[in-house]
Structure formats: structure tokens, C-alpha cells
Amino acid sequence: MKGGTQKWLHGVTAVLIGSSLAACSGGGANGSSVGTASGTGDGPSSGSEKPIEISWLSFNPPEKDGTEVQKALEEKFNVKFKNIRVERQNYNEQMFLKISAGEIPDVIYTESPGQLAQLAQQGVVAELPEQEIRDRMPQYAAMIDEIDPTLWTFGLYDNKSYGVPFAWPIGNLPFLPGYNANWLAKIGYAEPPKTLEEFEDVIRKFRNDDPDGNGKKDTYGISAAGTDRRNFTTLFGAYQARPDWYADENGVVSNGLISDNSREAFRKLQQWYKEDLIDPEFITKNAQDAHNDFYNGKVGIRDWMSFQFDETVGILGVAFKASNPDNSIVVGKPLDGPYGPGTAFSYGAKQGFAAMGVQVEKDPAKKQKIYEILEALSTDESTFLLASFGIEGKHYDLVDGRAVSKPEYASEANKLSIGAGLFYGMYTQKSTYMEKHDYPESSLEFAKQLDQGMEGRKVPAVLWSVPEVTSKYPDLGKLESDAIIKFITGEWNLDGDFDAFVEKWKQSGGQEITDAINEKYKGLFASK
């Protein structure tokens, strides 16, 4: 899908690097805003009216009620927050437990269209028509249109809108291979491999040529995390395959796991596994295990979302540099393969939603107030900084117009003590107006470089929800996971066994789910 991707890429200089309207607003020490914080144009209200109580459910709740940030937001908007707490790692389960017990929050952070559809199916969320959102949140709506206008419709349930869509602009960046720079130099490569043949040469030498110089054969070129679909993305991309749900240029959705391109990619992986070029322990590992193997010098390549290789803020880059201060990560590009230029996975910009409890439908004043707060959190600089970073001068400083947390409040965990972070700051890393505060300038430049040459080569994830069909086939995922391992290890062959798997997959619900997705999202994922 080119729509949101290309619009965001166009803004890498105009929006991402320049921070768009946020930079032009004169946002500095005075915390001036991009525009008004209210869809009505009246700005945040305080007044003498009785505060409106709003129950709020989101990620990473504050440790206690009445934090400095909570009080400041309450005063700014003349509201009283009731904080609904659930654990991040069990967010979905605990959220539905609270709702089933009759506790329906006024504001609900939903992670996916599937989660939103479940809530709508159960009748616990209010309908939020697109035009109503546009009227109440005009500046935010303009941003969504710029990033990816299909965000308005991909989360519909029964042709009705129940959520304010979130976007994650940085999610449009590709998955790319990160290489251990010292190891590449040791085996004679001055730059990352560009073709599948060169890549195979690299992983073979990383396994056999003692790239860490310890005199032992104890390194591998590549590993992975069990059956995670983000495994071996560089190899699948070289075959122009994505073993997961994807959409062609016409918006027709398929599951690439059953494609002939994936069959050939598995054939190559099976060859590498039998040659002992892939860490055989990958089967039982999770993503963090695979990250650790890369940091700790067991594996020389890590396939992952490329922004995470950034040494300033990236999950992989920061940890790698801490473990290897005299080394660095060299980020490659997709490999040319048997069918031509390779492709790259991408999460895409689509994210979750801000929903409202069904009871809000009967309280127009509360509904308007929530819209006002959401618009301010995403487009008003002073509100964004308060919710995400805390109080200027006490919890963060503005340095050259950018928010820099004081050391004791730099981590998300420490922000909880003051009520800052993701809980109220739902739009952290989700608003192009505020990206200058989310990322250092060097990281934004790094992101720009990652996207160079990627025009038309990224395959974004397809987020979908057809619970009325998937609920009938709870074992389909296990069938897929088992097949992935058996094809890589060679327990199943890539001829008759692959054909048999495809037929079983279709009969076990795969075909019905495919048909349901295409019926519901007809044309939505087409290239724009």
C-alpha cells in the first residue's frame, strides 16, 4: 500500500525533520500550540462549572492518583480523572475483565481493530462517526489525512466508526538487516551485502570464519525467535514474500505464508538450517533472546524494524552500543533475489484507537470534553508536553525547542511517579506535529536515511478484524506455527508436504477468513 507510506515519506523532510506545524508554531519555552486545543476553536476551558469526571484507561497508569501531571491536566480542562489501572502485559485480558464486571471507562485505549470490534460487538463503546471526529478534532483529522486517509475506515465495525484512529508515522519504516560492523570487516566486506548470494556468503563466513577472533566455532550469521512472523525478514524479502497477511496493489488481501514465493524462501532456509548456518536454538527463543544473541556476539545479523538500530533511542542500537562500545551496527537494504529487487516488511502507520464507553453517548458535554482533550493532546504543544514529559523546568527542559527529560524522569517507568508518559500522553510518537519532542534530530535524520531507496519496496502489515469468522477456527494459528518450524527444519518437504499444508490451511478456516477480510476491507488497502 503506497497511500500512507508515501505521504509520510514525502514529509520526512517537510513533516518528520521539520516537525511540520509544531516547529512553525514557535513552540518554545512558552509552550505555544500548533493551534487551538479545542475542535470548537475556544481552547481548553477552566471556568467555574463543576468539573466533569472522566474515567480513563490507557497504557502505563500512574503509580498513584493525584500526581502533579494529573492535577495540572485537571485544572487545565476543568475535569476530574478517575484512573483505571490494568497491567500492560495483560492489558487485553484485564480490560475485558473490568468491562465484564460492569466497569466501562469513558476513554479506552484500544490496541487494534480486533480489540475495537470486540468492544463494539459487545455494545460497550459509543459510536464516533468520522464526520463528528472531523468536526471536533479538525487539526488532528488533517494530520490523519496526510499520513494515511484509510485510517478512518480500517477499524469500522458493521460499517460504523467506534474509535478515533491512532497513527504511528515511524511505523512506515522498513524492516532491514543490521550487521555487526566489526564482523563484516573481518570477513572482508566494506559494505553490507546487496544480493542474496552475498548475504549467504556472509552468514556462511560468520559461522565458519571465526569473525569474533576467539579461535572457536561458536558464532552464527543469523537466528530468530521461534515462529514469530518477523523472523528472517531479509530472506523472505529477497523472494518478494511476506509469510503473513499482505495486500496487493489492488487492495486484495492474501496470506503470503501459502504463496509459492514463501515456499522458495523456506527452501533456502531449510538448506541453511541443514548446513548449520542458522542457530538451531532459534526454535525455542523469543524476540528478546534473539536480540541478546546479537548484542552478546553470538549472532552477527539481526532482522528487525530498522529504526530500532538507532544508537540514541533504538531498542537494539542502544543495547548493542552499551555491550560493544568500540563497534557499531551497519544497516543494510533489501537484497536482490531470484525475482529481482527485494522487498521489506513494514509495520505501517496503522495503530489502535481511542474509544469512548457507550455511556458517553448520553452525556454530550462529557463527549465534547473528551474530544477537546484528545485534540489538545495531539496538536497543542503545551498539553502534549505536560502529559508526556511533566512540568517544564522540574521534570524536563526545552533545549533548542525540544523537550529533554531530566535524568531522573527519562525512563517511562520513572515518569509514572509524576503521572507523565503514555497514560494521558496517548499521542506520544503518534503525532507528526510533536515528533521533534519524541525523537532527537539525529534520530530523525537516521530515519530519513533508512527510507532512502525504499520507494515501492515496502510491504506493510494488514491489520484486520473478522471475529465472527476467526472465532470458528481457533486452531489455525497453531497449524501455521507448526508448519513454519517443520519447513525450516526439513521435517516437512517443500513439495508435496507444502501443497498438502496449503490445502489443509484453506480447509481449516484460512480460505473463509481470507474471503471475509476481502469482503469487509474491499479496496481499503489498495495503493494510492
SULUR-V486037 format. One record per residue. N is the residue number from 1. RES is the residue in one letter. SS is DSSP state (2 for helix, 1 for strand, 0 for the rest). D_CENTER is the distance of its C-alpha to the mean C-alpha in Angstrom with 2 decimals. Layout:
# SULUR-V486037
n: [N/N]
res: [RES/RES]
ss: [SS/SS]
d_center: [D_CENTER/D_CENTER]
This chain:
# SULUR-V486037
n: [1/2/3/4/5/6/7/8/9/10/11/12/13/14/15/16/17/18/19/20/21/22/23/24/25/26/27/28/29/30/31/32/33/34/35/36/37/38/39/40/41/42/43/44/45/46/47/48/49/50/51/52/53/54/55/56/57/58/59/60/61/62/63/64/65/66/67/68/69/70/71/72/73/74/75/76/77/78/79/80/81/82/83/84/85/86/87/88/89/90/91/92/93/94/95/96/97/98/99/100/101/102/103/104/105/106/107/108/109/110/111/112/113/114/115/116/117/118/119/120/121/122/123/124/125/126/127/128/129/130/131/132/133/134/135/136/137/138/139/140/141/142/143/144/145/146/147/148/149/150/151/152/153/154/155/156/157/158/159/160/161/162/163/164/165/166/167/168/169/170/171/172/173/174/175/176/177/178/179/180/181/182/183/184/185/186/187/188/189/190/191/192/193/194/195/196/197/198/199/200/201/202/203/204/205/206/207/208/209/210/211/212/213/214/215/216/217/218/219/220/221/222/223/224/225/226/227/228/229/230/231/232/233/234/235/236/237/238/239/240/241/242/243/244/245/246/247/248/249/250/251/252/253/254/255/256/257/258/259/260/261/262/263/264/265/266/267/268/269/270/271/272/273/274/275/276/277/278/279/280/281/282/283/284/285/286/287/288/289/290/291/292/293/294/295/296/297/298/299/300/301/302/303/304/305/306/307/308/309/310/311/312/313/314/315/316/317/318/319/320/321/322/323/324/325/326/327/328/329/330/331/332/333/334/335/336/337/338/339/340/341/342/343/344/345/346/347/348/349/350/351/352/353/354/355/356/357/358/359/360/361/362/363/364/365/366/367/368/369/370/371/372/373/374/375/376/377/378/379/380/381/382/383/384/385/386/387/388/389/390/391/392/393/394/395/396/397/398/399/400/401/402/403/404/405/406/407/408/409/410/411/412/413/414/415/416/417/418/419/420/421/422/423/424/425/426/427/428/429/430/431/432/433/434/435/436/437/438/439/440/441/442/443/444/445/446/447/448/449/450/451/452/453/454/455/456/457/458/459/460/461/462/463/464/465/466/467/468/469/470/471/472/473/474/475/476/477/478/479/480/481/482/483/484/485/486/487/488/489/490/491/492/493/494/495/496/497/498/499/500/501/502/503/504/505/506/507/508/509/510/511/512/513/514/515/516/517/518/519/520/521/522/523/524/525/526/527/528]
res: [M/K/G/G/T/Q/K/W/L/H/G/V/T/A/V/L/I/G/S/S/L/A/A/C/S/G/G/G/A/N/G/S/S/V/G/T/A/S/G/T/G/D/G/P/S/S/G/S/E/K/P/I/E/I/S/W/L/S/F/N/P/P/E/K/D/G/T/E/V/Q/K/A/L/E/E/K/F/N/V/K/F/K/N/I/R/V/E/R/Q/N/Y/N/E/Q/M/F/L/K/I/S/A/G/E/I/P/D/V/I/Y/T/E/S/P/G/Q/L/A/Q/L/A/Q/Q/G/V/V/A/E/L/P/E/Q/E/I/R/D/R/M/P/Q/Y/A/A/M/I/D/E/I/D/P/T/L/W/T/F/G/L/Y/D/N/K/S/Y/G/V/P/F/A/W/P/I/G/N/L/P/F/L/P/G/Y/N/A/N/W/L/A/K/I/G/Y/A/E/P/P/K/T/L/E/E/F/E/D/V/I/R/K/F/R/N/D/D/P/D/G/N/G/K/K/D/T/Y/G/I/S/A/A/G/T/D/R/R/N/F/T/T/L/F/G/A/Y/Q/A/R/P/D/W/Y/A/D/E/N/G/V/V/S/N/G/L/I/S/D/N/S/R/E/A/F/R/K/L/Q/Q/W/Y/K/E/D/L/I/D/P/E/F/I/T/K/N/A/Q/D/A/H/N/D/F/Y/N/G/K/V/G/I/R/D/W/M/S/F/Q/F/D/E/T/V/G/I/L/G/V/A/F/K/A/S/N/P/D/N/S/I/V/V/G/K/P/L/D/G/P/Y/G/P/G/T/A/F/S/Y/G/A/K/Q/G/F/A/A/M/G/V/Q/V/E/K/D/P/A/K/K/Q/K/I/Y/E/I/L/E/A/L/S/T/D/E/S/T/F/L/L/A/S/F/G/I/E/G/K/H/Y/D/L/V/D/G/R/A/V/S/K/P/E/Y/A/S/E/A/N/K/L/S/I/G/A/G/L/F/Y/G/M/Y/T/Q/K/S/T/Y/M/E/K/H/D/Y/P/E/S/S/L/E/F/A/K/Q/L/D/Q/G/M/E/G/R/K/V/P/A/V/L/W/S/V/P/E/V/T/S/K/Y/P/D/L/G/K/L/E/S/D/A/I/I/K/F/I/T/G/E/W/N/L/D/G/D/F/D/A/F/V/E/K/W/K/Q/S/G/G/Q/E/I/T/D/A/I/N/E/K/Y/K/G/L/F/A/S/K]
ss: [0/0/2/2/2/2/2/2/2/2/2/2/2/2/2/2/2/0/0/2/2/2/2/2/0/0/0/0/0/0/0/0/0/0/0/0/0/0/0/0/0/0/0/0/0/0/0/0/0/0/0/1/1/1/1/1/1/0/0/0/0/0/0/0/0/0/0/2/2/2/2/2/2/2/2/2/2/0/1/1/1/1/1/1/0/0/0/2/2/2/2/2/2/2/2/2/2/2/2/2/0/0/0/0/0/0/1/1/1/1/0/0/2/2/2/2/2/2/2/2/2/0/0/0/1/0/0/0/0/2/2/2/2/2/2/2/0/2/2/2/2/2/2/2/2/2/2/2/2/2/2/2/0/0/0/0/1/0/0/1/0/0/0/1/1/1/1/0/2/2/2/2/0/1/1/1/1/1/1/1/2/2/2/2/2/2/0/0/0/0/0/0/0/0/1/2/2/2/2/2/2/2/2/2/2/2/2/2/0/0/0/0/0/0/0/0/0/0/0/1/0/1/0/0/0/0/0/0/0/0/0/0/2/2/2/2/2/2/0/0/0/0/0/0/1/1/1/0/0/0/0/0/1/1/1/2/2/2/0/2/2/2/2/2/2/2/2/2/2/2/2/2/2/2/0/0/0/1/0/2/2/2/2/2/0/0/2/2/2/2/2/2/2/2/2/0/0/0/1/0/1/1/1/1/1/2/2/2/2/0/0/0/0/0/2/2/2/2/2/2/2/2/2/0/0/0/0/0/1/1/1/0/0/0/0/1/1/0/0/1/0/0/0/1/1/1/0/0/0/1/1/1/1/1/1/1/1/2/2/2/2/2/0/2/2/2/2/2/2/2/2/2/2/2/2/2/2/2/2/0/2/2/2/2/2/2/2/2/2/0/0/1/0/0/0/1/1/1/1/0/0/1/1/1/1/0/2/2/2/0/0/2/2/2/2/2/2/2/0/0/0/0/0/0/0/0/0/0/0/0/0/2/2/2/2/2/2/2/0/0/2/2/2/2/2/2/2/2/2/2/2/0/0/0/0/0/0/1/1/1/0/0/0/0/0/0/2/2/2/2/0/0/0/0/0/2/2/2/2/2/2/2/2/2/2/2/2/2/2/0/0/0/0/0/0/2/2/2/2/2/2/2/2/2/2/2/2/2/2/2/2/2/2/2/2/2/2/2/2/2/0/0/0/0/0/0/0/0]
d_center: [16.17/17.22/17.13/14.07/13.51/17.10/17.40/14.72/16.37/19.66/18.53/17.55/21.13/21.94/18.88/16.63/19.61/21.96/19.68/21.38/23.35/22.40/24.35/27.08/27.65/29.46/27.05/28.84/30.70/31.72/28.16/28.93/26.54/25.03/27.22/28.46/26.37/27.69/27.44/31.22/31.63/33.45/30.98/30.25/33.24/35.25/38.71/41.06/39.66/38.75/35.12/32.83/31.29/27.61/25.98/22.34/19.72/16.36/14.58/16.83/20.14/22.89/25.40/28.19/29.10/30.69/28.70/29.39/26.20/26.83/30.42/29.62/27.21/29.78/32.51/30.64/29.95/32.91/30.95/30.95/27.71/27.85/24.97/23.75/22.62/20.65/19.25/15.52/15.95/17.95/16.40/16.79/20.23/21.61/20.55/22.46/25.31/25.82/25.77/28.18/30.40/30.62/28.38/26.23/24.41/24.82/21.21/18.53/14.78/13.50/10.19/10.74/13.65/15.37/15.63/16.84/19.24/20.67/21.42/22.99/24.88/26.33/27.35/25.86/23.84/25.46/25.26/23.66/24.91/23.09/26.25/26.57/23.15/24.15/27.47/26.25/23.22/24.40/22.68/19.23/20.07/21.06/17.73/15.96/18.71/18.12/14.41/14.63/17.53/16.54/14.12/17.47/18.40/15.71/15.91/19.69/21.78/25.38/25.02/24.46/21.71/20.85/17.90/16.93/13.68/10.77/9.10/6.46/8.91/7.90/5.16/8.61/9.87/11.29/11.53/14.99/17.68/18.57/22.30/24.62/26.68/29.89/29.81/29.44/32.40/34.39/34.31/35.23/32.08/31.93/28.58/25.83/26.91/26.51/27.73/27.30/30.83/30.15/27.03/29.24/31.86/29.51/28.35/32.00/33.21/30.55/32.00/35.66/36.46/35.78/33.18/33.20/36.99/37.83/40.19/38.34/36.44/33.51/30.51/28.20/26.35/23.33/22.01/19.12/17.95/20.09/18.86/15.11/14.22/12.41/16.00/18.29/16.00/18.53/21.36/20.03/19.12/22.72/23.87/21.64/20.20/16.98/18.05/15.82/15.65/15.81/17.86/20.80/21.91/23.74/20.85/22.33/19.88/20.84/19.81/20.17/21.16/24.63/25.07/27.82/25.48/23.67/27.18/28.14/25.09/25.97/29.52/28.63/26.58/29.61/31.87/29.93/29.85/33.60/34.24/32.50/29.99/26.98/26.95/28.37/26.86/23.33/24.10/24.06/21.32/17.85/14.97/16.53/19.87/18.81/17.48/20.84/22.84/21.50/22.22/25.55/26.93/27.12/24.79/24.67/21.49/17.88/15.50/11.91/9.10/11.86/10.99/11.35/14.93/15.84/18.82/18.53/15.15/13.25/13.17/15.21/17.21/18.59/19.61/21.10/23.14/24.36/25.65/26.89/28.10/30.20/27.62/24.43/21.61/22.34/19.43/20.65/19.99/19.96/23.34/26.14/27.14/29.77/28.61/28.01/25.06/22.00/18.58/15.10/12.01/8.95/5.65/7.22/7.32/7.83/6.76/9.61/13.07/15.84/18.75/22.34/24.81/27.49/30.15/28.84/30.25/33.68/33.15/32.70/33.02/30.18/27.95/28.82/28.24/24.70/23.97/25.67/23.57/20.22/21.49/22.68/19.58/17.63/20.58/23.30/23.05/25.33/23.56/20.10/21.69/23.59/20.77/18.33/21.07/24.30/27.71/28.50/31.05/30.62/26.98/25.83/27.61/27.07/27.65/28.18/26.42/23.24/22.52/23.13/23.13/26.36/26.08/26.72/23.78/21.23/19.21/17.22/19.85/22.69/21.39/21.85/25.57/25.83/23.41/20.89/17.16/14.49/17.14/18.83/16.48/13.85/13.09/12.39/10.02/10.08/13.55/14.92/18.20/17.25/15.29/18.51/18.25/14.68/15.43/18.84/20.48/20.51/16.75/16.54/19.28/17.59/14.57/17.32/19.05/16.20/16.14/19.93/21.44/18.34/19.74/19.72/18.41/14.71/13.97/10.82/9.81/12.08/11.22/14.70/17.05/20.73/21.73/25.36/25.22/22.80/24.78/27.73/26.24/24.78/25.74/24.03/21.06/23.65/25.54/22.63/21.87/25.59/25.97/23.36/25.25/28.64/28.05/26.94/29.79/32.33/33.34/32.81/33.92/32.12/34.94/36.48/34.00/31.03/32.91/33.74/30.16/29.11/31.92/31.19/27.51/28.67/31.35/29.14/27.06/24.92/27.03/27.24/23.50/23.11/25.86/24.46/21.02/22.92/25.33/22.85/20.53/23.39/22.62/19.38/17.36/20.29/20.19/21.18]
